[in-house]
Amino acid sequence: MNRLQTLVGLNLIGDIGSIRLQSLLGYFSKTEDIFSALEDQISRVPGIGQKIASRIASIKEEEIDKELALAQRLGLKIICKEDADYPFNLKNIPDPPILLYVKGELIKEDNLGLAIVGSRRASFYGLSSAERFCLSLSAKGFTLISGMARGIDTCAHRAALKQRGRTIAVMGSGFNNIYPPENKNLVEEISASGAVISEFPIDAQPLKEHFPQRNRVISGLALGVLVIEAARNSGALITADFALEQGREVFALPARIDSPNSSGTNALIKQGAKLVDCVEDIIEEFDFGGVERPKEERVRGVSGPGVSDKEEVLRGLLSAGPLALDEIIEKINMGIGDISVILLKLQIKKIIRQLPGERFAIN
């Protein structure tokens, strides 16, 4: 059994995130040794316990092969954290998915991502505001990331498609149970020019407990989260909480004070989220200088304007030799979001390149 088969098997079992995976990898010398171990040996791994050990010991290779064959039949790619196309931003959250099922393509430009979340029962104000913001953000080169739910999520994806920009949908179910079902066609539209992803096995149902788990991926893929209309107990606020834990920016669109559907966003503003009433309020947080590159240049990777002060700092740091991402974070007093933006911009400008093992070097 190879590494991918092992990870698919662990993902089928459930309740094994990256933290338990690291415990297993710390105990066994190879990933492939996990399924060949006895139940009693597995149960001794810190954080695993008898129940999960029993499930690991009982998994059959035929179940794994069936999942892999189904993924191939549905046109899905399965990637794990060690793969080059695993999203850069997502690697650096506390508990990244051990693997992702991907329909479509993930590209490095998606690191300039912004999550758009909000009410499933959005008002006309919410939907019209979401479309206006998303059209403009997409035109300025952001990949729009959302959860493909009804309301604001669907509006965000469709605005990006309308603008012929990039969008990523993160599902809270497997690809055999697309939710909501009316968005089956949207999955095909998004995957044709962006990506639809899920960390759940292909036959996983859209269970209630899956959506908070899904929300951490939405924020983890992005540099920041824009909340447009959200009640006090909505899933959008869970995404905002994850964003704060992950060191992402949180933006909120103000709305009527007498609307229950907006009480959550207004509360976020009280708690310190940045109030935004135009796209420029978001862009200034990422030091883009308001520069907009034509889409055809973004696709080809043509250099933008001159190097900024922050880019020069990072370029100077790498001039002494290649550095791993962790080393860059230690040496520069910037947040991971800022560093992600600068690394991507320098790669697009062909000033630096990414090496295996999340290392970066001057071209």
N, C-alpha and C positions, 0 to 999 in steps of 0.2 A: 504494500500500500504506500503510495507516494504522499508528499506533503499536502497537495491539493485535496486528494481523497480523504486524508485524515481531517483536514479542516472542514470539509463538507460534512463528514460524519459527525464531528463535534457540533457543528451548527444545526444538524438535524436533531440532535439530542436536546438542544435548548439549554438555557441557564448557564451557558459557558461563554462569557464575554472575554475580552482581552486580558482582564486581571486573572481569571481562573486559568486561561490559556498560558499565561506567563508562569503560573505556579506549576502547571503540568510540564512546561518546557524546562523549568528549573530542576525538576525532579528526574525527568527522563532525558537521556543524552540526545535523542533524536525525536522529532515529531512523530515519525513513523512507528516508534516503539510504544506509543500510548495504547493503541488498540491490540497490541500483542501481549500486553501485561495482564496479570491476573487481577480480579476484582479487589482482593484484599490489598494488593500492592497499590492499586490506584486510590483506594480509600485513605491511604496514609499521606497522600499529597495534601499540603495545607490548603484549606478552603474548598476542598472537593466533597468529602463526606461519603457516607455509605450509599445514599440514594442516587447521587450522580454517578458514583463509581459503578453501581449496578447497571445503570443505563449505558455507560461507556462500554462495559464488558459485554453487553448483550447486543450491541449494534452489529448488523450483518453487512458484509461487503456488498451483497446484492442490493441492499437499500441505497448505498452510496452510488453504486454504478447506475441504478435506476434514476437517481437525481441528476447525475451528470449527463445521462442520455436525454433526459427531459429538457435540461438546459440547452443542450445542443439543438434539439428539435424546435425549441421556441426561439432560437437565435440569440441566446443569452451568453454573455461572457462572465465567468466567475473570476474575480480578482481578490488577492489577499494583500496584506499590508506590505509585504516585501516586493510586490510587483511595481514596476515603474509607473504604471497608469493609475495606481491607487491615489486618490486625491491628496495633494500636499497638505492642505489645511486640516483635513480630517485625521491625518496621522498624528496630529499633535494635541488631540483632546484627551482627557483622562482615560476614557474607555472607548476607543475606536472599534467599530465592527471587525470581527475576525475575518470576514469576507463580505464581498458585495456581489450581488447579481446585477449585471448591467445590460440594458437593452439600449443600443445606440453607442455613443462614443464619449469618453471623458478626455478632455484635452487640457494642457497646462494653462491656457487662458481662462479656464473656469476658476482658477484661484482668485481671480478678480470677481468674486461672487458676492451677491447680496441676497439675503433671505427676505422674502415677502410673506407675511403671515397675517391672518385676521379672521373675522367672523365667517362662519358658514352661512349665516343668515344676514348677509351684509345689506345695508340700505343703498339707495341710489347714490347718496353722497359717498359712501364707502367704495362702491364699485367704480364710480366715475373718478374718484381720487386715485384709486389703485391703478386704473388704466392710464391716467395722466402721468403718474410717477413712473410706472413701469415702462411705458413707451420711451420716456426720456432717459431713464437709467439704461435701458437696453441700447439705445442709440449711442450712449456714451461708453459702451464697451463692457458693461457689467453683465455677467451671467446671472440670471434671475433664478433663485432656488426656492422651491415651495413644496407643499405636501400633496398637491393634486386633489385637495378636498373641494367641496362645493364652496361657492362664494369667492372670497378674496384670493384663495390659492389658484383656482381655475382661471380667474381674471388675470392674475399675474403671468401664468404660463401662456395664455392666449395673447396677451399684449406683446410678450417677447417674440412669439411666432409671427404676429402681425408686423413687427419691426424687423423680422428676419434676423433676430439675434439669438443668443444662446439661452437655453433654459434647462434646468435639471429638476425632475420630479422625484421626490423620495416617498416611497410607498410604506404603508403600515401593514402590508400583507404580502403574500407571495404572488408571483406573476400569473398563477392559475386562478386567483381570486381578486381581480382588480377592483378597487373600491375608491369612489362610488362606481357602480357598474356602468353608468352612463358615460364615464370617461374612458371607456375602452378605445374609442377612436382617438382621443387625445393622447393616449399612450403611443399610438403609432405616429401621430404628428410630431410629438416631442422627440421620439427616438430617431426620427428621420434627420434631424438637424441638431439634436442635443443628446440628452440621456435620461432614461428612467431607471432608477436604482432601488434595490431593496436588500436588506440584510437577512430577510426571512426566507426559509425554504420555500420552494415553488408552490407547494400546496397549502401554505400557511393561510389561515383565515384572518380576516380583518378584526381581530379581537381588541377589545377596549384597552387592554394593557399594552398592546403593541404601539399605540400612538405616542405616548410619552417617550418611549424608546426611539421611535422614528424622529421625534422632534429634536433630540440631541444631535442627530445626524444632519438635519436641516441647518441648525446653527453652526455645527462643526464644519460644514462645507464652506461657510460664508465668512466674510470679514466683518459683517455686521448684520443686524436684523431690523427690518422696518415693520412695525406693528400698525396695521390699519384697521380700526374698529375691532374691539375685543371686549367682551363682558368680563367681569371680575374673575370668573372661574374657568375661563376659556383655555383651550390648548395653546393658543397663541402666546399667552402669558407664561406657560410652561417653557415654550421655546425661548422666550426672552430670559427666563431664569437660567436656562442652560447656556445661553449666550454670555451672560455675566460670569458664570462659573468658568467658561472657556476663554475669557478675556476678550470677547468680541464687543463691538459697539452696539448699543441699542438705541433705536430711533422710534419715535411715536408721533403719529399724526393726531393733532387735537380735534375734538369733535364736540357736539352739543353736550352741555353738562346735565341735561335732563333725559338723556338717552341711556338706558341700561346697557345697550349694545356698545356704548363708548366708555363706560365707567372704568374698564380695565386699562385702556390706553391713557385716559386722563390720570389714572392713579400712577401709571408708569412715569409720566412726566413729573408728578409730584415727588416720586422716589429718585429722580435724577436722570431718567432717560432724556435724550436730546429731543426737544420739540422741533419738528420740521414742518415747514409750509411750502418748501420748494426743493427741488433736487439739489441745488447748490449747497443747501444746508448739510446734505449727506456727503457730497464730494469733497467739501473742505476738510472733513475729518480724516480723509485719506491722502491729503496733500497731492491731489492730481493737478492743482492749478487751473482747473476748469478747461483743460485741453481736451478736445474731442478729436479722435482720429477717425477717418472714414472707415467704414466696415471692411472694405476690400483690403485696406492696409492691415487691419487687425488680423484678418484671416491669413495673410501672407507673412505676418510677423515683421512688417517693415518698421524701422526705427521711428520713434516719435521724436519730439523736440529734444533739446540738450539735456545733459545730465543734471539732476537736482543736487542740492547740498547733501541730502540724506543718501542718495544713490552714490555720491562721491565718497562718503564715509565708508559705505559697504564695499565699494570697489577698492578703496585704499586698504581695507582690512584683508581682502582676498589677494591683494597684490603680493603679499608675503608668502602665499602658498594656499593650497586647497584647505577648506575648513568644512567640518560637518555642521549641520543645522544647530545642534546643541551647543557647539563651540561659538557659533555666531551669536546665539541668544545670550550666552554668558558674557561676551565681550562688548556687546552694544546695548546701550540703555534704551531699548525700544520694545514695544509690545510685539507679540507674535504676529498680530494682524499687520502692523506696519512693515515688519521684516518680510512677510509673505508678499506684500505688494511690491516692495523694492526688489526682491529677488526675481519676481516674475518680470518686472519692467526691464531689469538689466538683461534677463535672458531674451526678451523680445527684441531688445536693441542689439543683441549679439555681443554684448560686452562680457558676459559670463556664461558658463555652461554648467549643467548639473551632471555630476559624476555618479556612478553606482554608490549605494549606501548613503544617500541623502547628503552628499558632499558637493561643494560648489567651488569652481575655479575660474580664473580669468581666461578668456579666449586668447 
